[in-house]
Amino acid sequence: MSAIISSQPPIRTILLVEDEAAVREVTRHVLEIAGYLVLEASSAEQAIAVFRRFEGAIDLLLTDVVMPSMSGTELATRLKVLRPGFVTIFMSGYSGNAGLAQADLRPPNSYIQKPFSISVLLARVAEALSIPIQSSDTAMGTRMPI
């Protein structure tokens, strides 16, 4: 019996944490179209609950830095204690954010400034997950309203 070898990369799971509903919906939609499984949360507390309930591997945490009650940097630290092994992309619309200074931005972790384009988002996610970027991904250079 021969093994079936797929040319498709394995599905990667992203936990998206964003308190602004419109930003979260657009980002989730773009990532799902690109083939990622996206778990979403509107707060850090909800993200912790999703993270604990999800039995599979979470490959990437894509989190806003500035959120009510808990920063994205604190969230990432708490989740790493529960289950290490994922990378984090921090995103923010504030360039001089104090919380960002405390974020672990050493590779493979990274940062993305809002608003960002679809191509920048997909490139940053692929880079963080070490996935080769497809030429069709970079063709979507439209600006996202986030």
DSSP file (Angstrom, degrees, kcal/mol; ACC not computed):
  #  RESIDUE AA STRUCTURE BP1 BP2  ACC     N-H-->O    O-->H-N    N-H-->O    O-->H-N    TCO  KAPPA ALPHA  PHI   PSI    X-CA   Y-CA   Z-CA
    1    1 A M              0   0    0      0, 0.0     2,-0.3     0, 0.0     0, 0.0   0.000 360.0 360.0 360.0 123.2    0.0    0.0    0.0
    2    2 A S        -     0   0    0      1,-0.1     2,-0.2     0, 0.0     0, 0.0  -0.639 360.0-115.3 -92.4 147.4    1.6    3.3   -1.1
    3    3 A A        -     0   0    0     -2,-0.3     2,-0.6     1,-0.1    -1,-0.1  -0.529  25.2-124.1 -77.6 143.6    1.3    6.5    0.9
    4    4 A I        -     0   0    0     -2,-0.2     2,-0.6     2,-0.0    -1,-0.1  -0.794  23.3-156.4 -89.4 125.4   -0.6    9.4   -0.7
    5    5 A I        -     0   0    0     -2,-0.6     2,-0.3     2,-0.0    -2,-0.0  -0.911   5.6-150.6-107.1 122.8    1.6   12.5   -0.8
    6    6 A S        -     0   0    0     -2,-0.6    -2,-0.0     2,-0.1     0, 0.0  -0.716  12.6-153.2 -93.3 140.0   -0.3   15.8   -1.0
    7    7 A S  S    S+     0   0    0     -2,-0.3    -1,-0.1     2,-0.1    -2,-0.0   0.586  74.6  92.9 -83.4 -10.5    1.2   18.8   -2.8
    8    8 A Q  S    S-     0   0    0      1,-0.1    -2,-0.1     3,-0.0     3,-0.1  -0.650  82.7-119.7 -83.1 136.9   -0.8   21.0   -0.5
    9    9 A P        -     0   0    0      0, 0.0     3,-0.1     0, 0.0    -2,-0.1  -0.388  43.1 -87.8 -68.4 155.1    0.8   22.2    2.7
   10   10 A P        -     0   0    0      0, 0.0     2,-0.2     0, 0.0     0, 0.0  -0.288  51.0 -95.1 -62.3 149.6   -0.9   21.2    5.9
   11   11 A I        -     0   0    0     -3,-0.1     2,-0.4    25,-0.1    25,-0.1  -0.470  40.9-147.5 -66.0 132.6   -3.6   23.5    7.2
   12   12 A R        -     0   0    0     23,-0.3    25,-2.5    -2,-0.2     2,-0.5  -0.813   6.5-134.7-103.4 144.9   -2.3   25.9    9.7
   13   13 A T  E     -a   37   0A   0     -2,-0.4    47,-1.7    44,-0.2    46,-1.6  -0.863  18.2-168.6-105.4 131.1   -4.4   27.2   12.6
   14   14 A I  E     -ab  38  60A   0     23,-2.9    25,-3.1    -2,-0.5     2,-0.7  -0.965  14.6-150.1-119.7 130.3   -4.4   30.9   13.5
   15   15 A L  E     -ab  39  61A   0     45,-3.0    47,-2.7    -2,-0.4     2,-0.5  -0.903  19.9-161.9 -97.0 111.4   -5.9   32.4   16.7
   16   16 A L  E     -ab  40  62A   0     23,-3.3    25,-2.3    -2,-0.7     2,-0.5  -0.842   8.5-174.3 -98.7 121.9   -7.0   35.9   15.7
   17   17 A V  E     +ab  41  63A   0     45,-2.9    47,-2.3    -2,-0.5     2,-0.3  -0.947  20.7 143.5-123.2 111.8   -7.6   38.3   18.6
   18   18 A E        -     0   0    0     23,-2.0     6,-0.1    -2,-0.5    49,-0.1  -0.970  37.2-155.4-150.1 127.0   -9.0   41.7   17.7
   19   19 A D  S    S+     0   0    0     -2,-0.3     2,-0.7    47,-0.2    23,-0.1   0.691  77.4  82.9 -81.4 -18.1  -11.5   43.8   19.6
   20   20 A E  S  > S-     0   0    0      1,-0.2     4,-2.5     2,-0.0     5,-0.2  -0.787  71.1-152.0 -89.1 116.0  -12.8   45.8   16.6
   21   21 A A  H  > S+     0   0    0     -2,-0.7     4,-2.8     1,-0.2     5,-0.2   0.874  91.0  50.2 -56.8 -44.9  -15.4   43.6   14.9
   22   22 A A  H  > S+     0   0    0      1,-0.2     4,-2.2     2,-0.2     5,-0.2   0.910 112.9  46.4 -64.0 -42.2  -15.0   45.0   11.4
   23   23 A V  H  > S+     0   0    0      1,-0.2     4,-2.3     2,-0.2     5,-0.2   0.922 113.9  49.1 -64.6 -44.2  -11.2   44.5   11.5
   24   24 A R  H  X S+     0   0    0     -4,-2.5     4,-2.7     1,-0.2    -2,-0.2   0.915 111.6  48.8 -62.3 -44.7  -11.5   41.0   12.9
   25   25 A E  H  X S+     0   0    0     -4,-2.8     4,-2.4     2,-0.2    -2,-0.2   0.926 113.6  44.9 -64.0 -46.2  -14.1   40.0   10.3
   26   26 A V  H  X S+     0   0    0     -4,-2.2     4,-2.4    -5,-0.2    -1,-0.2   0.930 115.4  47.6 -64.4 -45.1  -12.1   41.3    7.3
   27   27 A T  H  X S+     0   0    0     -4,-2.3     4,-2.4    -5,-0.2    -2,-0.2   0.923 112.6  49.0 -63.1 -44.9   -8.9   39.7    8.6
   28   28 A R  H  X S+     0   0    0     -4,-2.7     4,-2.6    -5,-0.2     5,-0.2   0.926 111.0  50.9 -58.9 -45.5  -10.5   36.4    9.3
   29   29 A H  H  X S+     0   0    0     -4,-2.4     4,-2.4     1,-0.2    -2,-0.2   0.925 110.7  47.6 -60.0 -46.7  -12.1   36.3    5.8
   30   30 A V  H  X S+     0   0    0     -4,-2.4     4,-1.6     1,-0.2    -1,-0.2   0.919 113.8  47.4 -61.4 -44.6   -8.8   37.1    4.1
   31   31 A L  H  <>S+     0   0    0     -4,-2.4     5,-2.3     2,-0.2     4,-0.2   0.879 111.5  50.2 -67.3 -38.1   -6.9   34.4    6.1
   32   32 A E  H ><5S+     0   0    0     -4,-2.6     3,-1.6     1,-0.2    -1,-0.2   0.911 108.4  52.0 -66.7 -41.8   -9.7   31.8    5.5
   33   33 A I  H 3<5S+     0   0    0     -4,-2.4    -1,-0.2     1,-0.3    -2,-0.2   0.859 105.4  57.0 -60.6 -34.1   -9.6   32.5    1.7
   34   34 A A  T 3<5S-     0   0    0     -4,-1.6    -1,-0.3    -5,-0.2    -2,-0.2   0.521 127.9-100.6 -76.1  -4.7   -5.8   31.9    1.9
   35   35 A G  T < 5S+     0   0    0     -3,-1.6   -23,-0.3     1,-0.3     2,-0.2   0.547  76.4 134.4 102.5   8.2   -6.5   28.5    3.4
   36   36 A Y      < -     0   0    0     -5,-2.3     2,-0.6   -25,-0.1    -1,-0.3  -0.624  56.9-125.1 -89.6 149.8   -5.9   28.9    7.1
   37   37 A L  E     -a   13   0A   0    -25,-2.5   -23,-2.9    -2,-0.2     2,-0.5  -0.857  34.7-158.6 -87.0 121.2   -8.2   27.7    9.8
   38   38 A V  E     -a   14   0A   0     -2,-0.6     2,-0.4   -25,-0.2   -23,-0.2  -0.915  16.7-171.1-114.6 122.5   -9.0   30.8   11.9
   39   39 A L  E     -a   15   0A   0    -25,-3.1   -23,-3.3    -2,-0.5     2,-0.4  -0.899  21.9-157.9-100.4 136.4  -10.2   30.8   15.4
   40   40 A E  E     +a   16   0A   0     -2,-0.4     2,-0.3   -25,-0.2   -23,-0.2  -0.895  18.7 178.7-126.1 152.5  -11.3   34.2   16.5
   41   41 A A  E     -a   17   0A   0    -25,-2.3   -23,-2.0    -2,-0.4     3,-0.1  -0.993  22.5-152.9-145.6 146.1  -11.8   36.1   19.7
   42   42 A S  S    S+     0   0    0     -2,-0.3     2,-0.3   -25,-0.2   -25,-0.1   0.469  83.2  25.5 -98.0  -3.5  -12.9   39.6   20.5
   43   43 A S  S  > S-     0   0    0      1,-0.1     4,-2.1    24,-0.1     5,-0.1  -0.967  80.6-109.7-151.0 165.1  -11.0   39.9   23.8
   44   44 A A  H  > S+     0   0    0     24,-0.4     4,-2.2    -2,-0.3     5,-0.2   0.896 118.5  52.9 -64.8 -39.6   -8.0   38.4   25.5
   45   45 A E  H  > S+     0   0    0      1,-0.2     4,-1.8     2,-0.2    -1,-0.2   0.913 110.1  47.2 -63.1 -42.6  -10.2   36.6   28.0
   46   46 A Q  H  > S+     0   0    0      1,-0.2     4,-2.6     2,-0.2    -1,-0.2   0.882 109.6  55.0 -65.7 -37.3  -12.2   35.0   25.1
   47   47 A A  H  X S+     0   0    0     -4,-2.1     4,-2.8     2,-0.2    -2,-0.2   0.897 106.1  51.1 -62.6 -40.9   -8.9   34.1   23.4
   48   48 A I  H  X S+     0   0    0     -4,-2.2     4,-2.2     2,-0.2    -1,-0.2   0.915 111.2  48.3 -62.8 -42.5   -7.7   32.2   26.5
   49   49 A A  H  X S+     0   0    0     -4,-1.8     4,-2.1     2,-0.2    -2,-0.2   0.919 113.4  46.5 -63.8 -44.2  -11.0   30.3   26.6
   50   50 A V  H  X S+     0   0    0     -4,-2.6     4,-2.4     1,-0.2    -2,-0.2   0.922 111.7  52.2 -62.1 -44.6  -10.8   29.4   22.8
   51   51 A F  H  < S+     0   0    0     -4,-2.8    -2,-0.2     1,-0.2    -1,-0.2   0.896 111.5  46.0 -59.5 -43.1   -7.1   28.4   23.3
   52   52 A R  H  < S+     0   0    0     -4,-2.2    -1,-0.2     1,-0.2    -2,-0.2   0.870 115.2  46.6 -69.6 -37.2   -8.0   26.1   26.2
   53   53 A R  H  < S+     0   0    0     -4,-2.1     2,-0.4    -5,-0.2    -2,-0.2   0.828  90.7  90.7 -75.2 -32.2  -10.9   24.5   24.4
   54   54 A F     <  -     0   0    0     -4,-2.4     4,-0.1    -5,-0.2   -15,-0.0  -0.506  56.9-167.7 -73.2 123.7   -9.2   23.9   21.0
   55   55 A E        +     0   0    0     -2,-0.4    -1,-0.2     2,-0.1     3,-0.1   0.682  61.1  76.5 -87.0 -18.8   -7.6   20.5   21.0
   56   56 A G  S    S-     0   0    0      1,-0.1     2,-0.3     0, 0.0    -2,-0.0  -0.166  95.5 -76.8 -83.2-178.5   -5.5   20.9   17.9
   57   57 A A        -     0   0    0     -2,-0.0     2,-0.6     2,-0.0   -44,-0.2  -0.609  34.1-148.5 -79.7 137.3   -2.3   22.8   17.5
   58   58 A I        -     0   0    0     -2,-0.3   -44,-0.2     1,-0.1     3,-0.1  -0.948  14.6-176.4-104.6 118.5   -2.4   26.5   17.2
   59   59 A D        +     0   0    0    -46,-1.6    28,-2.1    -2,-0.6     2,-0.4   0.787  62.5  23.1 -86.9 -30.1    0.4   27.6   15.0
   60   60 A L  E     -bc  14  87A   0    -47,-1.7   -45,-3.0    26,-0.2     2,-0.6  -0.998  54.6-153.5-146.1 136.8    0.1   31.4   15.1
   61   61 A L  E     -bc  15  88A   0     26,-2.8    28,-2.9    -2,-0.4     2,-0.7  -0.959  13.9-171.8-105.5 118.4   -1.4   34.0   17.5
   62   62 A L  E     +bc  16  89A   0    -47,-2.7   -45,-2.9    -2,-0.6     2,-0.4  -0.926  23.1 167.8-110.8 104.6   -2.3   37.2   15.5
   63   63 A T  E     -bc  17  90A   0     26,-2.1    28,-2.5    -2,-0.7   -45,-0.2  -0.934  39.5-122.3-130.8 142.5   -3.2   39.7   18.2
   64   64 A D  E     - c   0  91A   0    -47,-2.3    28,-0.2    -2,-0.4     3,-0.1  -0.474  21.3-143.5 -68.0 148.0   -3.9   43.4   18.5
   65   65 A V  S    S+     0   0    0     26,-2.2     7,-2.3     1,-0.2     2,-0.7   0.909  85.5  56.4 -81.0 -45.7   -1.5   45.0   21.1
   66   66 A V        +     0   0    0     25,-0.3   -47,-0.2     5,-0.2    -1,-0.2  -0.802  68.8 141.7 -97.3 112.1   -4.0   47.5   22.5
   67   67 A M        -     0   0    0     -2,-0.7     3,-0.2    -3,-0.1   -24,-0.1  -0.970  55.0 -89.3-141.6 155.9   -7.2   45.8   23.9
   68   68 A P  S    S+     0   0    0      0, 0.0     2,-1.2     0, 0.0   -24,-0.4  -0.391 104.2   1.6 -64.3 144.1   -9.4   46.5   26.9
   69   69 A S  S    S+     0   0    0    -26,-0.1     2,-0.3   -25,-0.1   -26,-0.0  -0.073 132.5  31.8  74.3 -32.2   -8.4   44.7   30.2
   70   70 A M  S    S-     0   0    0     -2,-1.2   -26,-0.2    -3,-0.2   -25,-0.1  -0.949  76.6-127.1-155.8 132.7   -5.3   42.9   28.8
   71   71 A S     >  -     0   0    0     -2,-0.3     4,-2.3    -5,-0.1    -5,-0.2  -0.324  27.5-114.6 -75.1 161.1   -2.7   43.8   26.2
   72   72 A G  H  > S+     0   0    0     -7,-2.3     4,-2.4     1,-0.2    -7,-0.2   0.827 117.3  55.9 -62.9 -32.2   -1.8   41.5   23.4
   73   73 A T  H  > S+     0   0    0     -8,-0.4     4,-1.9     2,-0.2    -1,-0.2   0.907 108.8  45.9 -68.4 -40.7    1.7   41.1   24.8
   74   74 A E  H  > S+     0   0    0      2,-0.2     4,-2.4    -9,-0.2    -2,-0.2   0.899 111.7  53.1 -66.9 -39.7    0.3   39.9   28.1
   75   75 A L  H  X S+     0   0    0     -4,-2.3     4,-2.6     1,-0.2     5,-0.2   0.941 108.1  49.7 -58.6 -48.7   -2.0   37.6   26.3
   76   76 A A  H  X S+     0   0    0     -4,-2.4     4,-2.1     1,-0.2    -1,-0.2   0.903 110.6  50.6 -58.9 -41.8    0.8   36.0   24.3
   77   77 A T  H  X S+     0   0    0     -4,-1.9     4,-1.3     1,-0.2    -1,-0.2   0.921 111.6  47.4 -62.4 -45.0    2.8   35.5   27.5
   78   78 A R  H  X S+     0   0    0     -4,-2.4     4,-1.4     1,-0.2    -2,-0.2   0.898 112.1  49.3 -64.4 -41.1   -0.1   33.8   29.3
   79   79 A L  H  X S+     0   0    0     -4,-2.6     4,-2.7     1,-0.2    -1,-0.2   0.867 105.4  57.4 -68.2 -35.2   -0.8   31.5   26.3
   80   80 A K  H  < S+     0   0    0     -4,-2.1    -1,-0.2    -5,-0.2    -2,-0.2   0.841 104.4  53.5 -63.7 -32.2    2.8   30.5   26.1
   81   81 A V  H  < S+     0   0    0     -4,-1.3    -1,-0.2     2,-0.2    -2,-0.2   0.898 111.8  45.1 -67.2 -40.1    2.7   29.3   29.7
   82   82 A L  H  < S-     0   0    0     -4,-1.4    -2,-0.2     1,-0.2    -1,-0.2   0.919 139.4  -8.1 -68.8 -44.9   -0.4   27.1   28.8
   83   83 A R  S  < S-     0   0    0     -4,-2.7    -1,-0.2    -5,-0.1     3,-0.2  -0.692  70.7-161.5-159.4  95.3    1.0   25.7   25.6
   84   84 A P        +     0   0    0      0, 0.0     3,-0.1     0, 0.0    -4,-0.0  -0.192  57.1  82.6 -71.0 171.5    4.3   26.9   24.0
   85   85 A G        +     0   0    0      1,-0.4     2,-0.3   -28,-0.0    -5,-0.0   0.514  65.8 100.5 113.5   6.6    5.1   26.2   20.4
   86   86 A F        -     0   0    0     -3,-0.2    -1,-0.4   -26,-0.0     2,-0.3  -0.835  61.4-129.3-117.8 160.7    3.3   28.9   18.5
   87   87 A V  E     -c   60   0A   0    -28,-2.1   -26,-2.8    -2,-0.3     2,-0.4  -0.691  19.6-139.5-103.6 161.9    4.6   32.2   17.0
   88   88 A T  E     -c   61   0A   0     -2,-0.3    22,-2.1   -28,-0.2     2,-0.5  -0.967  12.3-166.3-126.9 136.5    3.0   35.6   17.5
   89   89 A I  E     -cd  62 110A   0    -28,-2.9   -26,-2.1    -2,-0.4     2,-0.4  -0.988  17.5-155.2-115.3 120.0    2.3   38.5   15.2
   90   90 A F  E     -cd  63 111A   0     20,-2.8    22,-2.5    -2,-0.5     2,-0.4  -0.753  10.6-167.6 -91.5 139.9    1.5   41.6   17.0
   91   91 A M  E     +cd  64 112A   0    -28,-2.5   -26,-2.2    -2,-0.4   -25,-0.3  -0.975  11.8 163.5-129.7 146.0   -0.6   44.3   15.2
   92   92 A S  E     - d   0 113A   0     20,-1.5    22,-2.9    -2,-0.4   -28,-0.0  -0.991  38.6-150.0-157.8 149.5   -1.3   47.8   16.2
   93   93 A G  S    S+     0   0    0     -2,-0.3     2,-0.6    20,-0.2    20,-0.1   0.420  85.2  82.9 -94.7  -2.4   -2.6   51.1   14.7
   94   94 A Y    >   -     0   0    0      1,-0.1     3,-0.9    -3,-0.0    -1,-0.0  -0.906  60.3-167.3-106.6 114.3   -0.5   53.0   17.2
   95   95 A S  T 3  S+     0   0    0     -2,-0.6    -1,-0.1     1,-0.3    -2,-0.0   0.820  87.6  46.4 -72.4 -30.1    3.2   53.4   16.1
   96   96 A G  T 3  S+     0   0    0      4,-0.0    -1,-0.3     3,-0.0     2,-0.2  -0.128  79.9 157.7-103.2  38.5    4.4   54.6   19.5
   97   97 A N    <>  -     0   0    0     -3,-0.9     4,-0.8     1,-0.2     3,-0.4  -0.448  36.6-153.2 -71.7 126.6    2.7   51.9   21.6
   98   98 A A  H >> S+     0   0    0     -2,-0.2     3,-0.6     1,-0.2     4,-0.6   0.853  95.6  58.6 -65.7 -35.0    4.2   51.3   25.0
   99   99 A G  H >4 S+     0   0    0      1,-0.2     3,-0.7     2,-0.2     4,-0.4   0.803  97.8  60.8 -64.5 -28.8    2.9   47.7   25.0
  100  100 A L  H >4 S+     0   0    0     -3,-0.4     3,-1.1     1,-0.2    -1,-0.2   0.822  93.8  63.3 -68.1 -31.2    4.8   47.0   21.8
  101  101 A A  H << S+     0   0    0     -4,-0.8    -1,-0.2    -3,-0.6    -2,-0.2   0.774 104.7  47.9 -64.2 -24.8    8.1   47.7   23.6
  102  102 A Q  T << S+     0   0    0     -3,-0.7    -1,-0.3    -4,-0.6    -2,-0.2   0.507  90.2 107.8 -92.7  -6.0    7.4   44.8   25.9
  103  103 A A  S <  S-     0   0    0     -3,-1.1     2,-1.2    -4,-0.4   -30,-0.1  -0.450  77.2-119.2 -75.2 144.3    6.5   42.4   23.0
  104  104 A D        +     0   0    0      1,-0.2   -16,-0.2    -2,-0.1    -1,-0.1  -0.722  40.3 168.5 -82.6  99.2    8.9   39.6   22.1
  105  105 A L        +     0   0    0     -2,-1.2    -1,-0.2    -4,-0.1     6,-0.1   0.192  29.8 125.0-100.7  15.9    9.6   40.6   18.5
  106  106 A R  S >  S-     0   0    0      1,-0.1     3,-1.8     4,-0.1    -2,-0.0  -0.516  71.4 -53.9 -71.2 143.9   12.5   38.2   18.0
  107  107 A P  T 3  S+     0   0    0      0, 0.0    -1,-0.1     0, 0.0     3,-0.1  -0.281 127.7  30.1 -55.6 140.9   12.0   35.9   15.0
  108  108 A P  T 3  S+     0   0    0      0, 0.0    22,-0.1     0, 0.0   -21,-0.1  -0.996 113.6  73.9 -87.0  -2.9    9.8   34.1   14.3
  109  109 A N    <   +     0   0    0     -3,-1.8     2,-0.3   -22,-0.1   -20,-0.2  -0.326  65.0 165.5 -66.3 153.6    7.6   36.6   16.1
  110  110 A S  E     -d   89   0A   0    -22,-2.1   -20,-2.8    -3,-0.1     2,-0.3  -0.884  29.6-116.1-156.1-173.0    6.9   39.8   14.4
  111  111 A Y  E     -d   90   0A   0     -2,-0.3     2,-0.4   -22,-0.2   -20,-0.2  -0.972  12.8-164.1-137.0 145.5    4.8   43.0   14.1
  112  112 A I  E     -d   91   0A   0    -22,-2.5   -20,-1.5    -2,-0.3     2,-0.4  -0.997  18.2-136.0-134.4 130.5    2.4   44.4   11.5
  113  113 A Q  E     -d   92   0A   0     -2,-0.4   -20,-0.2   -22,-0.2   -22,-0.1  -0.705  35.0-100.0 -87.2 129.0    1.3   48.1   11.4
  114  114 A K  S    S+     0   0    0    -22,-2.9     2,-0.1    -2,-0.4   -19,-0.0  -0.716 102.0  49.3 -87.7 144.3   -2.4   48.8   10.8
  115  115 A P  S    S+     0   0    0      0, 0.0     2,-0.3     0, 0.0    -2,-0.1   0.571  82.3 167.2 -75.3 150.6   -3.7   49.6    8.3
  116  116 A F        -     0   0    0     -2,-0.1    28,-1.1    -4,-0.1    30,-0.4  -0.907  32.7-114.6-129.0 158.5   -2.1   46.9    6.3
  117  117 A S  B  >  -E  143   0B   0     -2,-0.3     4,-2.5    26,-0.2    26,-0.2  -0.460  28.9-112.6 -86.0 162.8   -2.6   45.5    2.8
  118  118 A I  H  > S+     0   0    0     24,-1.8     4,-2.8     1,-0.2     5,-0.3   0.916 118.6  51.9 -58.8 -44.2   -3.8   41.9    2.1
  119  119 A S  H  > S+     0   0    0     21,-0.8     4,-2.2    23,-0.3    -1,-0.2   0.884 109.7  48.4 -65.0 -37.6   -0.4   41.1    0.5
  120  120 A V  H  > S+     0   0    0      2,-0.2     4,-2.7     1,-0.2     5,-0.2   0.931 112.7  48.9 -67.0 -44.3    1.5   42.4    3.6
  121  121 A L  H  X S+     0   0    0     -4,-2.5     4,-2.4     1,-0.2     5,-0.2   0.953 114.7  43.8 -57.9 -51.6   -0.8   40.4    5.9
  122  122 A L  H  X S+     0   0    0     -4,-2.8     4,-2.6     1,-0.2    -1,-0.2   0.877 114.5  50.0 -65.4 -37.5   -0.4   37.2    4.0
  123  123 A A  H  X S+     0   0    0     -4,-2.2     4,-2.6    -5,-0.3    -1,-0.2   0.921 111.7  48.0 -65.3 -43.5    3.4   37.7    3.5
  124  124 A R  H  X S+     0   0    0     -4,-2.7     4,-2.4     2,-0.2    -2,-0.2   0.902 113.9  46.8 -65.2 -41.3    3.9   38.3    7.2
  125  125 A V  H  X S+     0   0    0     -4,-2.4     4,-2.1    -5,-0.2    -2,-0.2   0.934 113.9  47.7 -65.6 -46.4    1.8   35.3    8.2
  126  126 A A  H  <>S+     0   0    0     -4,-2.6     5,-3.2     1,-0.2     4,-0.5   0.907 112.7  49.5 -61.1 -41.9    3.6   33.1    5.7
  127  127 A E  H ><5S+     0   0    0     -4,-2.6     3,-0.9     3,-0.2    -1,-0.2   0.926 110.7  49.6 -62.6 -45.3    7.0   34.4    6.9
  128  128 A A  H 3<5S+     0   0    0     -4,-2.4    -1,-0.2     1,-0.3    -2,-0.2   0.855 118.0  39.7 -63.0 -35.1    6.1   33.7   10.5
  129  129 A L  T 3<5S-     0   0    0     -4,-2.1    -1,-0.3    -5,-0.2    -2,-0.2   0.389 111.6-121.5 -94.5   2.7    5.0   30.2    9.6
  130  130 A S  T < 5 +     0   0    0     -3,-0.9    -3,-0.2    -4,-0.5    -4,-0.1   0.901  59.8 150.2  56.4  45.6    7.9   29.7    7.2
  131  131 A I      < -     0   0    0     -5,-3.2    -1,-0.2    -6,-0.1    -2,-0.1  -0.916  52.9-111.2-106.6 130.5    5.5   29.0    4.3
  132  132 A P        -     0   0    0      0, 0.0     2,-0.4     0, 0.0    -5,-0.0  -0.371  36.0-117.3 -59.6 137.3    6.7   29.9    0.8
  133  133 A I        -     0   0    0      2,-0.0     2,-0.2    -2,-0.0   -10,-0.1  -0.637  23.7-135.9 -80.4 128.9    4.6   32.8   -0.6
  134  134 A Q    >>  -     0   0    0     -2,-0.4     4,-1.2     1,-0.1     3,-1.0  -0.585  15.3-124.7 -81.4 145.6    2.5   32.0   -3.6
  135  135 A S  H 3> S+     0   0    0      1,-0.3     4,-0.8    -2,-0.2    -1,-0.1   0.821 111.2  59.5 -61.5 -30.2    2.5   34.5   -6.4
  136  136 A S  H 34 S+     0   0    0      1,-0.2     4,-0.4     2,-0.2    -1,-0.3   0.805 100.1  57.7 -68.3 -27.9   -1.3   34.7   -6.3
  137  137 A D  H X4 S+     0   0    0     -3,-1.0     3,-1.0     1,-0.2    -1,-0.2   0.907 106.9  46.3 -66.4 -41.6   -1.1   35.8   -2.7
  138  138 A T  H 3< S+     0   0    0     -4,-1.2    -1,-0.2     1,-0.2    -2,-0.2   0.640  98.2  71.7 -78.3 -12.9    1.0   38.8   -3.5
  139  139 A A  T 3< S+     0   0    0     -4,-0.8     2,-1.8     1,-0.2    -1,-0.2   0.716  79.1  80.4 -73.6 -19.0   -1.2   39.8   -6.4
  140  140 A M    <   +     0   0    0     -3,-1.0   -21,-0.8    -4,-0.4    -1,-0.2  -0.517  53.9 152.2 -86.5  71.9   -3.9   40.9   -3.9
  141  141 A G        +     0   0    0     -2,-1.8    -1,-0.2   -23,-0.2    -2,-0.1   0.232  20.7 132.2 -89.3  14.4   -2.3   44.2   -3.2
  142  142 A T        -     0   0    0      1,-0.1   -24,-1.8   -25,-0.1     2,-0.4  -0.339  62.8-109.5 -67.5 148.1   -5.5   46.0   -2.3
  143  143 A R  B     -E  117   0B   0    -26,-0.2   -26,-0.2   -25,-0.1    -1,-0.1  -0.628  26.7-139.3 -80.2 130.4   -5.5   48.1    0.8
  144  144 A M        -     0   0    0    -28,-1.1     2,-1.3    -2,-0.4   -28,-0.1  -0.693  17.3-124.1 -86.7 143.0   -7.5   46.7    3.7
  145  145 A P              0   0    0      0, 0.0    -1,-0.1     0, 0.0   -28,-0.1  -0.116 360.0 360.0 -79.5  42.9   -9.5   49.3    5.7
  146  146 A I              0   0    0     -2,-1.3   -29,-0.1   -30,-0.4  -123,-0.0   0.347 360.0 360.0-132.6 360.0   -7.8   48.1    8.9
